[in-house]
Amino acid sequence: MNEFSPGVTCLFKKAKGKMQKTKNQAQLYAFVTVLLWASAFVFTKIALTYYTAEAIGVLRYVIASLLFIAIGIFYKIGLPEKKDIPKFLLAGVLGFALYMITFNQASKSLTAATGSVVIASAPILTALFARIIFKEKIKVLGWIAIIIEFFGILILTLWNGILSVNAGIFWMFGAAVCISGYNLLQRSLLKKYSALQATAYSVLAGTLFLLWFLPDATVQFGNAPLQQLLVMGFLGVFPSALAYMLWSKALTMARKTSDITNYMFVTPLLAAFMGFLIMGEIPTLATYVGGLMIFAGLLLFKKSNT
């Protein structure tokens, strides 16, 4: 046995190195995804100076759907199996249609600070649901990291804000549940379908449920100035189509769902810095303090998985 041990050791090291490379790639995809999602907050603020919230929702995913149809035809991804269509319809409803409805409804009665805190519960909800459904375990150090990150979110959003408690909280919590459910459903679908297929089918399904708002949105889009056309094009291609495809890819490669969803805590921080770079919004002291806590939590969470 001893004469074979060097070879076995070499194979073990290669396998371990490959696993680490895959894990790093998954985290990179996750980070790029939340970077694109963060950009959506900034460009949506720009879009809201012209479009209605409902128009932004449907136009984003109509553009994303058209892009996925073109890509799907080019790569000949085919159609999902009939027995899986209900799953994709549910993924579309949770991740896109119902999420948009609950989020917009909540935004009517919640302050931005309160809404940000509630939606930041999505990674925690996803981790809890994954623990129940997939039996995924998170170490004590990992839970401590999640708590630190959530307190970073609290500092980032409530430093100068006032917590408003009303029915909007339940709507926003519903939005967090929707995105958590989408994450878990995608994790399941990705065992059978590629990241491109799973994302394309889900986006198309979700868009079907948003078409109710299309007539009015079409009028707005048709009369939009060039800047607003470009903004909507960006929102449809990058934070919608590309981001969700990278997210699905990350979920495919991740060992645990929480390894990826944990990066969602960084979104408000990235959005704050993008607001400074693109719109000239000056970061507050809360941005730096909360941001340091979020990144400290991320590093701690990564350490808990080594």
C-alpha positions in Angstrom: 0.0 0.0 0.0 2.9 2.3 0.8 4.1 2.4 -2.8 0.7 3.7 -4.0 0.3 6.3 -1.2 2.1 9.1 -3.1 -0.2 8.6 -6.1 -3.3 8.5 -3.9 -2.1 11.6 -2.1 -1.5 13.4 -5.4 -5.1 12.5 -6.6 -6.5 13.7 -3.3 -4.7 17.0 -3.6 -5.9 17.4 -7.2 -9.5 16.7 -6.1 -9.2 19.1 -3.2 -7.7 21.8 -5.5 -10.5 21.3 -8.0 -13.2 21.6 -5.3 -11.5 24.8 -4.0 -11.4 26.2 -7.6 -15.1 25.5 -8.1 -15.9 27.1 -4.8 -14.0 30.2 -5.7 -15.7 30.4 -9.1 -19.1 30.1 -7.4 -18.3 33.0 -5.0 -17.0 35.1 -8.0 -20.3 34.5 -9.9 -22.2 35.4 -6.7 -20.3 38.6 -6.2 -20.7 39.7 -9.8 -24.4 38.9 -9.5 -24.9 41.1 -6.4 -22.9 43.8 -8.1 -25.3 43.8 -11.0 -28.3 43.7 -8.6 -26.9 46.7 -6.7 -26.6 48.6 -10.0 -30.4 48.0 -10.4 -31.1 50.2 -7.4 -29.3 53.1 -8.9 -30.5 52.8 -12.4 -34.1 52.1 -11.2 -34.0 55.5 -9.4 -33.0 57.1 -12.7 -35.8 55.2 -14.5 -38.4 56.2 -11.9 -38.0 59.8 -13.0 -39.8 58.8 -16.2 -41.4 55.4 -16.0 -43.9 54.0 -13.5 -42.8 51.2 -11.1 -45.1 48.7 -12.9 -43.7 49.7 -16.3 -40.2 49.2 -15.1 -41.0 45.7 -13.8 -42.6 44.4 -17.0 -40.2 46.2 -19.4 -37.2 44.8 -17.6 -38.3 41.2 -18.0 -39.8 41.6 -21.5 -36.3 42.7 -22.6 -34.7 39.9 -20.6 -37.2 37.4 -22.1 -36.4 38.5 -25.6 -32.7 38.1 -25.0 -33.2 34.6 -23.5 -35.4 33.6 -26.5 -32.6 34.7 -28.9 -29.9 32.9 -26.9 -32.1 29.8 -26.5 -32.6 29.6 -30.2 -28.9 30.1 -30.9 -27.8 27.4 -28.4 -30.8 25.2 -29.1 -31.7 24.7 -25.5 -35.1 23.3 -26.3 -38.1 23.3 -24.0 -38.4 21.9 -20.4 -40.1 18.6 -19.8 -43.9 18.9 -19.4 -43.7 17.6 -15.8 -41.3 20.4 -14.9 -43.4 23.2 -16.3 -45.3 23.8 -13.1 -42.0 24.1 -11.2 -40.8 26.8 -13.7 -44.1 28.6 -13.4 -43.7 28.7 -9.7 -40.1 29.9 -10.0 -41.3 32.6 -12.3 -44.1 33.7 -10.0 -41.8 33.7 -6.9 -38.6 35.2 -8.3 -40.1 37.7 -10.7 -43.9 38.3 -10.8 -44.9 38.0 -7.2 -41.6 39.4 -6.0 -42.2 42.6 -8.1 -45.8 42.9 -6.9 -45.0 42.5 -3.1 -41.9 44.7 -3.3 -43.8 47.6 -5.1 -46.7 47.3 -2.8 -44.4 47.5 0.3 -42.6 50.5 -1.1 -45.8 52.5 -1.1 -46.0 52.5 2.7 -42.5 51.8 3.9 -39.5 54.0 4.3 -36.5 53.0 2.2 -34.6 52.2 5.4 -37.2 49.8 6.8 -37.7 48.1 3.4 -33.9 47.5 3.1 -33.8 45.9 6.6 -36.7 43.6 5.9 -35.6 42.5 2.5 -32.1 41.8 4.0 -33.7 38.9 5.8 -33.7 36.9 2.5 -30.3 35.3 3.0 -31.3 34.2 6.6 -34.7 32.9 5.4 -32.9 31.0 2.6 -30.4 29.5 5.0 -33.3 28.4 7.3 -35.3 26.9 4.5 -32.3 25.1 3.1 -31.6 23.7 6.6 -35.2 22.3 6.7 -35.6 21.1 3.1 -32.0 20.1 2.0 -30.7 19.4 5.5 -27.8 21.9 4.8 -25.9 22.6 8.0 -24.3 25.9 9.0 -21.6 26.0 11.6 -22.0 28.2 14.7 -19.3 30.5 13.3 -21.4 30.8 10.1 -24.5 31.9 12.1 -22.4 34.4 14.0 -21.2 35.8 10.7 -24.8 36.1 9.4 -25.8 37.9 12.5 -22.9 40.3 12.2 -23.8 41.0 8.5 -27.4 41.6 9.4 -26.4 44.2 12.1 -24.2 45.8 9.4 -27.4 46.1 7.3 -29.2 47.7 10.3 -26.4 50.3 10.8 -26.2 51.0 7.0 -30.0 51.6 6.7 -31.1 52.9 10.1 -28.3 55.1 11.3 -30.2 58.2 10.5 -33.6 56.6 9.7 -36.8 55.8 11.5 -38.3 52.4 11.6 -41.8 52.5 10.3 -44.1 49.7 11.3 -47.2 49.1 9.2 -48.7 46.7 6.7 -45.9 47.4 4.3 -43.6 45.3 6.5 -45.7 42.2 5.8 -45.6 42.9 2.1 -41.8 43.3 2.1 -41.4 40.2 4.2 -43.4 38.5 1.6 -40.9 39.7 -1.0 -38.1 38.3 1.0 -39.9 34.9 1.3 -40.5 35.0 -2.5 -36.8 35.4 -3.3 -35.8 32.8 -0.8 -38.3 30.4 -2.3 -36.9 31.1 -5.7 -33.3 30.4 -4.6 -34.3 27.0 -3.2 -36.5 26.1 -6.2 -33.6 27.0 -8.6 -31.2 24.9 -6.6 -33.5 22.0 -7.1 -34.1 22.6 -10.9 -30.4 23.1 -11.5 -29.8 19.4 -10.7 -31.5 18.6 -14.0 -31.2 21.7 -16.1 -28.3 24.0 -17.1 -28.0 27.5 -15.6 -29.0 29.0 -18.9 -32.1 26.7 -19.2 -33.2 27.1 -15.6 -32.9 30.9 -15.8 -34.5 31.3 -19.2 -37.5 29.2 -18.4 -38.0 30.9 -15.1 -37.7 34.5 -16.5 -40.1 33.6 -19.4 -42.6 32.2 -16.9 -42.4 35.2 -14.6 -42.8 37.6 -17.5 -46.1 36.0 -18.5 -47.6 37.0 -15.2 -46.3 40.6 -15.6 -47.8 41.2 -19.1 -50.9 42.7 -17.5 -48.9 46.0 -17.2 -47.5 45.8 -20.8 -50.0 48.1 -22.7 -49.3 51.1 -20.5 -45.6 50.3 -20.3 -45.3 50.1 -24.1 -46.7 53.7 -24.5 -44.2 54.9 -21.9 -41.3 53.1 -23.7 -42.3 54.3 -27.1 -42.2 58.0 -26.0 -39.1 57.7 -23.8 -36.0 59.8 -24.5 -32.8 58.1 -25.6 -31.3 58.2 -22.1 -34.3 56.4 -20.6 -34.3 53.8 -23.5 -30.6 53.1 -22.6 -31.4 52.8 -18.9 -34.2 50.4 -19.5 -32.0 48.4 -21.9 -29.3 48.1 -19.2 -31.8 47.0 -16.5 -33.3 44.4 -18.8 -29.9 42.9 -19.9 -27.6 43.2 -16.9 -29.4 43.1 -13.5 -32.1 40.9 -15.0 -30.9 38.5 -17.7 -27.1 38.3 -17.0 -27.4 38.5 -13.2 -29.9 35.8 -12.8 -28.0 33.5 -15.1 -24.8 34.0 -13.1 -26.8 33.4 -9.9 -28.0 30.1 -11.2 -24.5 29.2 -12.2 -23.3 30.0 -8.7 -26.0 27.9 -7.1 -25.0 25.0 -9.4 -21.4 25.1 -8.2 -22.0 25.9 -4.5 -21.7 23.2 -1.9 -24.4 24.8 0.2 -27.0 27.4 -0.7 -25.9 29.7 2.1 -22.4 29.9 0.6 -23.9 32.0 -2.2 -26.9 33.7 -0.7 -24.7 35.2 2.0 -23.4 37.6 -0.6 -26.8 39.2 -0.8 -25.9 41.1 2.3 -23.4 43.2 0.3 -26.0 44.6 -2.1 -27.0 47.7 -0.1 -23.4 48.6 0.5 -22.5 48.2 -3.2 -25.6 50.2 -4.1 -24.5 53.0 -1.8 -21.1 53.3 -3.4 -22.6 53.1 -6.9 -25.0 55.9 -6.0 -21.9 58.0 -5.1 -20.1 57.1 -8.4 -23.0 57.5 -10.7 -25.4 59.9 -9.0 -23.0 61.8 -6.7 -24.7 60.6 -3.5 -22.2 61.1 -0.7 -21.7 58.0 1.5 -22.4 58.6 5.2 -20.5 57.4 8.2 -23.1 54.6 8.4 -21.9 53.3 5.0 -18.4 52.8 6.2 -19.3 51.4 9.6 -22.0 49.1 8.3 -19.9 48.2 5.3 -16.9 47.1 7.5 -19.3 44.9 9.5 -20.7 43.3 6.4 -17.3 42.5 4.9 -16.1 41.3 8.3 -19.1 38.9 8.4 -18.3 37.7 4.9 -14.7 36.9 5.8 -15.9 35.1 9.0 -18.5 33.1 7.0 -15.8 32.1 4.5 -13.6 31.0 7.4 -16.4 28.9 8.8 -16.5 26.9 5.6 -12.8 26.2 5.4 
